[in-house]
Amino acid sequence: MAMTDILSAKDIEAALSSCQAADSFNYKSFFSKVGLKGKSTDQVKKIFGILDQDKSGFIEEDELQLFLKNFSSGARALTDAETKAFMAAGDTDGDGKIGVDEFQALVKA
């Protein structure tokens, strides 16, 4: 499954262009621009499955750092500061990773 099976290529491009500069990534703004906020629970779970590169059932910090590259291979990696802030926002149970329910809550926030 590809991101474009759920999200429009135009929305992905717009969302990525809004955070090209280092330290400009804002997950709430990105989720809104990419069209993820309006998707169903099932669709958000499918996106989570793409982001969970190692299929562990969680998005770990190394996967989160490459978050944008899942939307386009030419996108940049998140900076350490962006990655840590994104993890802190999503990891509500403090286990150092983001589960599917945590991701769902982050998207809908």
Residue pairs with C-beta under 8 A, 6 or more apart in sequence:
1 46
1 49
1 50
2 50
3 12
3 47
3 50
3 70
3 71
4 12
5 46
6 39
6 43
6 46
6 47
7 34
7 35
7 36
7 39
7 47
7 71
8 35
11 33
11 34
11 35
12 34
12 71
12 72
13 72
14 33
14 34
15 30
15 33
15 34
15 71
16 68
16 71
16 72
16 75
18 24
18 29
18 30
18 33
19 25
19 26
19 29
19 30
19 68
20 76
22 76
22 79
23 79
23 81
23 82
25 68
25 78
25 79
25 82
25 86
27 86
27 89
27 90
27 106
28 109
31 37
31 106
31 107
34 71
36 44
36 47
36 107
37 107
37 108
39 47
39 107
41 104
44 103
44 104
44 107
45 100
45 104
48 59
48 100
48 103
48 104
49 55
50 70
51 59
51 63
51 67
51 70
51 103
52 58
52 59
52 63
53 63
53 66
53 70
54 60
54 63
56 97
57 99
57 100
58 97
58 98
58 99
59 90
59 97
59 98
59 103
60 96
60 97
61 83
61 84
61 87
61 96
61 97
64 78
64 83
64 86
64 87
64 98
65 77
65 78
65 80
65 83
66 77
66 78
67 78
67 86
68 75
68 76
68 77
68 78
69 75
69 76
69 77
78 86
87 96
87 97
87 98
89 106
89 109
90 98
90 102
90 103
90 105
90 106
91 97
91 98
91 102
92 102
92 105
93 99
93 102
98 106
